[in-house]
Amino acid sequence: MFPPDINTELRIRNQVYRLVQHPQFEGMPYGQEGREGTVYKLINSSGENSALKVFRPAFRQPSVMKLTELMADLTVHSGLSVWSRTILNPIEDMELLGHYPELLYGAHMPWIDGVTWSELMFGREALPREQSMKLAMVLVSTMAVLEQAGIAHADLSASNLLIVNPNQEAEDMSVELVDVEGIYAKQLEEPDNLPEGATGYTATFLREYGDWSPLADRFAGGILLAEMLAWSSTDICKQAWGDSYFDPQEIQQHSERYVLLQATLEQQYGPEVAALLDRLWNAEQLQQCPTFGEWQIALASAKQFVQQEVISTSEMEIELEQSAEESIHLPSEYAVNALSHAQENQLSRARQLERQGNLTSAFWEYGKLIEQFNDRSPFHVEISIAMEQVQEGIDQTVFNPEPKQTLVKKGWNQLIQQNKQSTYDRMWIYVIGGSVGALIFALIIYVIGLFK
């Protein structure tokens, strides 16, 4: 019966392993439950850790042998460490399987320390922007490798992404794909047990039938990338639904969470990234979702956008310091009402975005600017008024959209007015014509009377 006693030794391919004790429950093996089975932590005589995945009966399929052969060539790429594994089978592991038949087609693979992306989101703590950017770039690089090979994970979600070194510097962090048994590849047969139900990563058009194809990761992967990028915002962390940013029922709906996410991506990473999210959100089939190659290009542009913003921020801080030093020698009224060059540019950008109808981005720009002024200063009051007007515009757009029949009604009213005007004009023509006719008739009668 598996799992055995904590002190039992397991011989796997000429190596002896023991189950590692759970850190919180003495005498119990350390195991992590998943949809397809349980992953146990092992340790060998050299002190090296590894993992043993024991599948539930419905998932003990001989096809995992072929799957492992296929994955072997991809293990050199970042994010695919668990793809390097050994499958326990009757030909090579009969002695072990004789004692523990539950291990049939079990997977022995590297043990990776880390937390899942869903666990990290549950913590509701914002990441530094360089860490958010790093995670997104590592993930998109891994997904692009699979995409180019015609392979898809096919079950992407926050619980299937493992974040390695989550509390370290950005350069030390990485992302690993786990629970890979359902991957798509043209050499494989479709699994009998595909994921079902709606999650915060399931497109509305996939809820009923799902998808097992080379495009299967596009929608879920795009949402995960957007979450990672935006997790540097405390507002995003506070608004997250649960083990995903979006409530499954609001996927592809116009909601407050979507408006906030869209605005955050544009404000922090530029319009190209925000445009990809918009395209993803409005897709009606996977072919319309951005490819991971497109996300890679957008993130490269976003990196330059962030670097330029850092430079601009540093310049603005220097100008503010200089302005503060100069204000010591100026009358107080002048100091309060003066704007630095950087602040003027920021105010102009906010007003331009407002004029263009890009209200969410305008609101963010005003919000960044208002924090630089005292609550009682004239500029603080002026920007507060502008922000209230922009917020009213956003609320009207989101919650009170103009009915589609408005233009029809306007056209109908114009037609009625035109008809009324035409009737009025015709009436006058009839009156004038009748008067002229009566005058001519009277003149004829008068002339005939003269001859008599």
C-alpha positions as CSV (number, residue, x, y, z in Angstrom):
1,M,0.0,0.0,0.0
2,F,1.3,3.4,-0.9
3,P,2.5,5.6,0.8
4,P,4.4,3.1,3.0
5,D,6.0,3.9,6.3
6,I,8.1,7.0,6.4
7,N,11.3,4.9,7.0
8,T,10.7,2.5,4.1
9,E,13.4,2.5,1.4
10,L,12.4,2.6,-2.3
11,R,14.8,1.3,-4.9
12,I,14.4,3.2,-8.1
13,R,16.8,2.4,-10.9
14,N,19.7,1.3,-8.6
15,Q,19.2,4.3,-6.3
16,V,17.7,4.1,-2.8
17,Y,15.3,6.7,-1.7
18,R,13.2,7.5,1.4
19,L,10.1,9.6,1.8
20,V,10.7,13.0,3.3
21,Q,8.7,13.7,6.5
22,H,6.1,16.5,6.3
23,P,7.4,19.6,8.1
24,Q,4.2,20.1,10.1
25,F,3.0,16.5,10.7
26,E,5.4,14.1,12.3
27,G,5.5,10.6,10.9
28,M,3.6,11.6,7.7
29,P,5.2,11.8,4.3
30,Y,5.4,15.1,2.5
31,G,3.0,15.0,-0.4
32,Q,1.2,17.6,-2.5
33,E,-2.2,16.7,-3.9
34,G,-3.1,17.6,-7.5
35,R,-5.9,16.8,-10.0
36,E,-4.2,13.7,-11.4
37,G,-2.4,12.4,-8.3
38,T,0.0,13.1,-5.4
39,V,3.6,14.3,-5.6
40,Y,5.8,12.9,-2.8
41,K,9.2,14.4,-1.9
42,L,12.1,11.8,-1.8
43,I,15.7,12.0,-0.6
44,N,18.5,9.7,-1.5
45,S,21.6,8.6,0.5
46,S,23.6,11.6,-0.9
47,G,21.0,14.1,0.5
48,E,19.6,14.9,-3.0
49,N,15.9,15.6,-3.3
50,S,13.6,14.4,-6.0
51,A,9.9,13.9,-6.6
52,L,7.7,10.9,-7.2
53,K,4.3,11.5,-8.8
54,V,1.8,8.7,-8.0
55,F,-1.2,8.9,-10.3
56,R,-4.8,8.1,-9.5
57,P,-6.1,5.0,-11.3
58,A,-7.9,7.0,-14.1
59,F,-4.6,8.6,-15.0
60,R,-2.3,5.6,-15.0
61,Q,-1.8,5.4,-18.8
62,P,1.0,3.7,-20.7
63,S,0.9,6.7,-23.1
64,V,3.1,8.6,-20.5
65,M,6.0,6.6,-21.8
66,K,5.7,8.1,-25.2
67,L,5.1,11.5,-23.7
68,T,8.3,11.3,-21.7
69,E,10.3,10.5,-24.8
70,L,8.8,13.5,-26.6
71,M,9.6,15.8,-23.7
72,A,13.2,14.7,-23.3
73,D,14.4,17.0,-26.1
74,L,12.9,20.1,-24.5
75,T,14.3,19.8,-20.9
76,V,17.2,22.0,-21.7
77,H,14.9,25.0,-21.9
78,S,14.1,27.2,-19.0
79,G,10.8,26.4,-17.2
80,L,10.7,22.7,-18.3
81,S,12.8,21.0,-15.5
82,V,10.1,18.6,-14.5
83,W,9.9,17.3,-18.1
84,S,13.2,15.4,-17.3
85,R,11.7,12.3,-15.7
86,T,11.7,8.5,-15.5
87,I,8.5,6.5,-15.8
88,L,8.1,3.4,-13.7
89,N,7.0,0.5,-15.9
90,P,6.7,-3.3,-15.7
91,I,9.7,-4.0,-18.0
92,E,12.3,-2.0,-16.0
93,D,10.7,-1.7,-12.5
94,M,8.9,-5.0,-11.8
95,E,10.4,-5.6,-8.4
96,L,9.3,-2.2,-7.1
97,L,5.9,-2.4,-8.7
98,G,5.4,-5.9,-7.2
99,H,5.5,-4.3,-3.8
100,Y,3.7,-1.1,-4.7
101,P,1.4,-1.6,-7.7
102,E,0.0,1.9,-7.2
103,L,3.3,3.2,-8.7
104,L,2.5,1.8,-12.1
105,Y,3.5,4.5,-14.7
106,G,4.4,6.9,-11.8
107,A,6.9,9.7,-12.7
108,H,10.2,10.1,-10.9
109,M,11.5,13.6,-11.6
110,P,13.4,16.6,-10.1
111,W,12.0,18.2,-7.0
112,I,11.6,22.0,-7.4
113,D,11.2,24.2,-4.3
114,G,8.9,27.2,-4.8
115,V,5.3,28.4,-4.5
116,T,2.6,28.2,-7.1
117,W,1.5,31.5,-8.8
118,S,-1.9,31.0,-7.1
119,E,-0.3,30.8,-3.7
120,L,1.6,34.0,-4.4
121,M,-1.5,35.8,-5.5
122,F,-3.3,34.7,-2.3
123,G,-0.7,36.5,-0.3
124,R,-1.9,39.8,-1.9
125,E,1.5,41.4,-1.7
126,A,2.7,43.4,-4.7
127,L,6.0,42.6,-6.4
128,P,8.6,45.1,-7.4
129,R,8.0,45.9,-11.1
130,E,11.3,44.4,-12.2
131,Q,10.3,41.1,-10.6
132,S,6.8,41.2,-12.3
133,M,8.6,41.9,-15.6
134,K,11.1,39.1,-15.1
135,L,8.4,36.5,-14.3
136,A,6.4,37.5,-17.4
137,M,9.4,37.4,-19.7
138,V,10.5,34.0,-18.4
139,L,7.0,32.5,-18.8
140,V,6.6,34.0,-22.3
141,S,10.0,32.6,-23.4
142,T,9.0,29.1,-22.2
143,M,5.6,29.3,-23.9
144,A,7.1,30.5,-27.1
145,V,9.5,27.5,-27.2
146,L,6.5,25.2,-26.9
147,E,4.5,27.1,-29.4
148,Q,7.2,26.9,-32.0
149,A,7.5,23.2,-31.4
150,G,3.7,22.7,-32.0
151,I,3.2,21.7,-28.3
152,A,0.8,23.1,-25.7
153,H,0.5,22.5,-22.0
154,A,-3.3,22.4,-22.4
155,D,-4.0,23.0,-18.7
156,L,-2.4,26.3,-17.9
157,S,-3.5,28.0,-14.7
158,A,-2.0,29.7,-11.7
159,S,-1.8,26.4,-9.8
160,N,0.3,24.8,-12.6
161,L,3.0,27.5,-12.5
162,L,5.7,27.1,-9.9
163,I,7.6,30.3,-8.9
164,V,11.2,29.5,-7.9
165,N,13.0,31.8,-5.5
166,P,10.0,34.1,-5.0
167,N,11.7,36.2,-2.3
168,Q,14.9,36.8,-4.2
169,E,16.1,39.4,-6.6
170,A,14.5,39.5,-10.0
171,E,17.5,37.8,-11.8
172,D,17.2,34.8,-9.5
173,M,13.5,34.2,-10.0
174,S,12.1,31.7,-12.5
175,V,8.9,30.0,-13.6
176,E,8.4,26.2,-14.0
177,L,5.5,24.4,-15.7
178,V,4.2,21.5,-13.7
179,D,1.3,19.0,-14.2
180,V,2.3,18.4,-17.8
181,E,0.6,15.0,-18.3
182,G,-2.2,16.4,-20.5
183,I,0.1,18.2,-23.0
184,Y,-0.8,18.4,-26.7
185,A,1.5,17.2,-29.4
186,K,0.6,15.8,-32.8
187,Q,2.4,12.5,-31.9
188,L,0.2,11.9,-28.9
189,E,-3.4,10.7,-28.5
190,E,-6.0,13.0,-26.9
191,P,-6.3,12.2,-23.1
192,D,-9.5,10.7,-21.8
193,N,-9.7,13.2,-18.9
194,L,-9.3,16.8,-20.1
195,P,-9.8,19.6,-17.6
196,E,-13.4,20.7,-17.3
197,G,-15.3,23.6,-15.9
198,A,-14.8,27.4,-15.9
199,T,-11.7,28.9,-14.3
200,G,-10.2,32.4,-14.2
201,Y,-8.3,31.4,-17.3
202,T,-11.0,29.7,-19.4
203,A,-12.4,31.7,-22.4
204,T,-16.2,31.8,-22.6
205,F,-16.1,30.0,-26.0
206,L,-14.1,27.1,-24.5
207,R,-16.3,26.4,-21.4
208,E,-18.5,23.8,-23.0
209,Y,-16.0,21.7,-25.1
210,G,-12.5,22.8,-24.1
211,D,-9.6,22.5,-26.5
212,W,-6.7,20.1,-27.1
213,S,-4.7,21.6,-29.9
214,P,-1.4,23.6,-30.5
215,L,-3.4,26.8,-29.7
216,A,-4.8,25.6,-26.4
217,D,-2.5,27.8,-24.2
218,R,-3.1,31.1,-26.0
219,F,-6.0,32.5,-23.9
220,A,-4.9,31.2,-20.5
221,G,-1.3,32.1,-21.1
222,G,-2.2,35.7,-22.1
223,I,-4.2,36.2,-18.9
224,L,-1.3,34.8,-16.8
225,L,1.1,37.2,-18.4
226,A,-1.2,40.1,-17.7
227,E,-1.5,39.1,-14.1
228,M,2.2,38.8,-13.6
229,L,2.9,42.1,-15.2
230,A,0.2,43.9,-13.2
231,W,1.1,42.3,-9.9
232,S,3.4,45.2,-9.1
233,S,0.3,47.4,-8.5
234,T,-1.2,47.3,-5.0
235,D,-4.6,48.2,-6.5
236,I,-4.5,45.0,-8.7
237,C,-3.5,42.9,-5.6
238,K,-6.4,44.3,-3.6
239,Q,-9.0,43.7,-6.4
240,A,-8.0,40.1,-7.2
241,W,-10.8,37.6,-7.0
242,G,-9.1,34.6,-5.4
243,D,-6.7,32.0,-6.9
244,S,-6.9,34.1,-10.1
245,Y,-7.3,37.8,-10.7
246,F,-10.7,37.4,-12.5
247,D,-13.8,35.7,-11.2
248,P,-14.5,32.9,-13.7
249,Q,-17.9,34.3,-14.4
250,E,-16.6,37.7,-15.6
251,I,-14.1,36.4,-18.1
252,Q,-14.5,38.4,-21.4
253,Q,-17.1,40.7,-19.7
254,H,-16.6,44.5,-19.4
255,S,-16.0,44.7,-15.6
256,E,-14.2,47.0,-13.1
257,R,-11.4,44.5,-12.8
258,Y,-10.8,44.4,-16.5
259,V,-10.8,48.3,-16.7
260,L,-8.3,48.4,-13.9
261,L,-6.0,45.8,-15.4
262,Q,-6.1,47.4,-18.9
263,A,-5.3,50.8,-17.4
264,T,-2.5,49.4,-15.2
265,L,-0.8,47.6,-18.2
266,E,-0.9,50.7,-20.3
267,Q,0.3,53.0,-17.6
268,Q,3.2,50.8,-16.5
269,Y,4.2,49.0,-19.7
270,G,2.9,51.1,-22.6
271,P,0.1,50.8,-25.2
272,E,1.4,47.7,-27.1
273,V,0.9,45.4,-24.1
274,A,-2.5,46.9,-23.3
275,A,-3.5,46.4,-26.9
276,L,-2.7,42.6,-26.8
277,L,-4.8,42.2,-23.7
278,D,-7.7,44.0,-25.4
279,R,-7.4,41.7,-28.4
280,L,-7.3,38.6,-26.2
281,W,-10.3,39.8,-24.2
282,N,-12.4,40.3,-27.3
283,A,-11.4,37.1,-29.1
284,E,-14.1,34.7,-30.2
285,Q,-11.8,31.8,-31.0
286,L,-8.2,30.9,-30.2
287,Q,-6.9,31.8,-33.6
288,Q,-7.7,35.5,-32.7
289,C,-5.7,35.4,-29.5
290,P,-2.2,36.9,-29.7
291,T,0.6,34.4,-30.2
292,F,3.4,34.1,-27.6
293,G,5.8,35.5,-30.2
294,E,3.7,38.6,-30.3
295,W,3.8,38.8,-26.5
296,Q,7.6,38.5,-26.6
297,I,7.8,41.5,-29.0
298,A,5.4,43.6,-26.9
299,L,7.4,42.8,-23.7
300,A,10.6,43.8,-25.4
301,S,9.0,47.2,-26.2
302,A,7.6,47.3,-22.6
303,K,11.1,46.9,-21.2
304,Q,12.3,50.0,-23.2
305,F,9.1,51.8,-22.0
306,V,9.9,51.0,-18.4
307,Q,13.6,52.1,-18.7
308,Q,12.5,55.4,-20.4
309,E,10.0,56.0,-17.6
310,V,12.7,55.4,-15.0
311,I,14.9,57.9,-16.7
312,S,12.0,60.4,-16.9
313,T,11.2,59.9,-13.2
314,S,14.8,60.5,-12.2
315,E,14.9,63.7,-14.3
316,M,11.6,64.9,-12.7
317,E,13.0,64.2,-9.2
318,I,16.0,66.2,-10.0
319,E,13.9,69.1,-11.3
320,L,11.6,68.9,-8.3
321,E,14.7,69.1,-6.0
322,Q,16.0,72.1,-7.9
323,S,12.6,73.7,-7.9
324,A,12.4,73.2,-4.1
325,E,15.8,74.8,-3.6
326,E,14.9,77.8,-5.8
327,S,11.5,78.2,-4.0
328,I,13.4,79.1,-0.8
329,H,14.4,82.4,-2.4
330,L,11.1,83.1,-4.0
331,P,7.8,84.5,-2.6
332,S,5.6,81.8,-1.2
333,E,2.8,82.4,-3.8
334,Y,5.2,81.9,-6.7
335,A,6.6,78.7,-5.2
336,V,3.1,77.2,-4.7
337,N,1.9,78.0,-8.2
338,A,5.0,77.0,-10.2
339,L,5.0,73.8,-12.2
340,S,8.3,72.0,-13.2
341,H,8.9,71.2,-16.9
342,A,8.3,67.5,-16.2
343,Q,5.0,68.2,-14.4
344,E,3.9,70.4,-17.3
345,N,4.6,67.5,-19.7
346,Q,2.7,65.1,-17.5
347,L,-0.3,67.5,-17.2
348,S,-0.3,68.0,-21.0
349,R,-0.2,64.2,-21.5
350,A,-3.1,63.7,-19.2
351,R,-5.2,66.4,-20.9
352,Q,-4.3,64.9,-24.4
353,L,-5.4,61.5,-23.3
354,E,-8.6,62.9,-22.0
355,R,-9.3,64.7,-25.3
356,Q,-8.6,61.5,-27.2
357,G,-11.2,59.7,-25.1
358,N,-8.6,57.4,-23.4
359,L,-10.2,58.1,-20.0
360,T,-8.6,55.3,-17.9
361,S,-5.1,56.3,-18.9
362,A,-5.9,60.0,-18.4
363,F,-7.1,59.2,-14.9
364,W,-3.9,57.4,-14.1
365,E,-1.8,60.3,-15.3
366,Y,-3.8,62.8,-13.2
367,G,-3.5,60.5,-10.2
368,K,0.3,60.3,-10.5
369,L,0.5,64.1,-10.8
370,I,-1.8,65.0,-7.9
371,E,0.3,63.1,-5.4
372,Q,3.1,65.7,-6.0
373,F,1.1,68.6,-4.6
374,N,-0.2,69.7,-1.1
375,D,-3.9,69.1,-0.5
376,R,-4.6,72.8,-0.3
377,S,-2.6,73.9,-3.3
378,P,-4.4,75.4,-6.3
379,F,-3.0,72.6,-8.6
380,H,-4.3,69.9,-6.2
381,V,-7.8,71.4,-6.4
382,E,-7.7,71.8,-10.2
383,I,-6.5,68.3,-10.8
384,S,-9.1,66.9,-8.4
385,I,-11.8,68.5,-10.4
386,A,-10.4,67.1,-13.6
387,M,-10.2,63.6,-12.1
388,E,-13.8,63.8,-11.0
389,Q,-14.9,64.7,-14.5
390,V,-12.8,61.9,-16.0
391,Q,-14.3,59.4,-13.5
392,E,-17.8,60.5,-14.4
393,G,-16.9,59.8,-18.1
394,I,-15.6,56.4,-17.2
395,D,-18.7,55.5,-15.2
396,Q,-21.0,56.6,-18.0
397,T,-19.0,54.5,-20.5
398,V,-18.9,51.4,-18.3
399,F,-22.3,51.5,-16.6
400,N,-24.5,53.7,-18.9
401,P,-23.6,53.0,-22.5
402,E,-25.6,54.9,-25.1
403,P,-28.4,52.7,-26.4
404,K,-27.7,51.3,-29.9
405,Q,-31.1,52.7,-31.1
406,T,-30.1,56.3,-30.4
407,L,-28.8,57.0,-33.9
408,V,-31.9,55.4,-35.4
409,K,-34.1,57.6,-33.2
410,K,-32.1,60.7,-34.2
411,G,-32.5,59.8,-37.9
412,W,-36.2,59.2,-37.5
413,N,-36.7,62.5,-35.7
414,Q,-34.8,64.3,-38.4
415,L,-37.0,62.6,-41.0
416,I,-40.2,63.7,-39.2
417,Q,-38.9,67.3,-39.0
418,Q,-38.1,67.2,-42.7
419,N,-41.5,65.9,-43.5
420,K,-43.2,68.6,-41.4
421,Q,-41.1,71.2,-43.1
422,S,-42.0,69.8,-46.5
423,T,-45.7,69.8,-45.7
424,Y,-45.5,73.4,-44.5
425,D,-43.7,74.5,-47.7
426,R,-46.3,72.7,-49.9
427,M,-49.2,74.3,-48.0
428,W,-47.8,77.8,-48.9
429,I,-47.4,76.8,-52.5
430,Y,-51.0,75.7,-52.7
431,V,-52.3,78.9,-51.1
432,I,-50.2,81.2,-53.4
433,G,-51.2,79.1,-56.4
434,G,-54.9,79.2,-55.5
435,S,-54.8,83.0,-55.0
436,V,-53.1,83.6,-58.4
437,G,-55.7,81.3,-60.1
438,A,-58.6,83.2,-58.4
439,L,-57.2,86.5,-59.5
440,I,-56.8,85.4,-63.1
441,F,-60.4,84.0,-63.1
442,A,-61.8,87.4,-61.8
443,L,-59.8,89.3,-64.5
444,I,-61.3,87.1,-67.2
445,I,-64.9,87.7,-65.9
446,Y,-64.2,91.4,-65.8
447,V,-63.0,91.5,-69.4
448,I,-66.0,89.6,-70.7
449,G,-68.3,92.0,-68.9
450,L,-66.8,95.0,-70.7
451,F,-67.6,93.5,-74.1
452,K,-71.2,93.0,-73.3
